[in-house]
Amino acid sequence: MPSPRTYVKAISGAALCIGGPALVWYVSPTEEEIFKKYNPELQKRALAQRKQREEEFESFVAQLKDAAKSDKPIWTAQKEQEKKQSERNAQRLRDERDALAAEAERRRAEIRSSTS
């Protein structure tokens, strides 16, 4: 027959296993309580940036879903996506640079033709 000491240990262990997380849940503030403690300037800035953060998160989740569809490990698929994105950005920057150069050349030609 187990001794009373064993029962005390079991009960105290159960109290810690159940009571510990319950205490943490009870004393942890909610997001609203934390937000209310911000000063008004931080609240305005947080509200202003909320939509942008949500859009960034949604795009991140969409990228993760696309990466998860491939047969490759997700980190490999993400690196490939990042590489493709950087190539697209580089191409876009080259196109913009070329368009600006063409516009500058057109203006130079216009100035030359107007001075002649």
Secondary structure, 3 states (H helix, E strand, C coil): CCCHHHHHHHHHHHHHHHHHHHHHHHHCCCHHHHHHHCCHHHHHHHHHHHHHHHHHHHHHHHHHHHHHHCCCCHHHHHHHHHHHHHHHHHHHHHHHHHHHHHHHHHHHHHHHHHHC
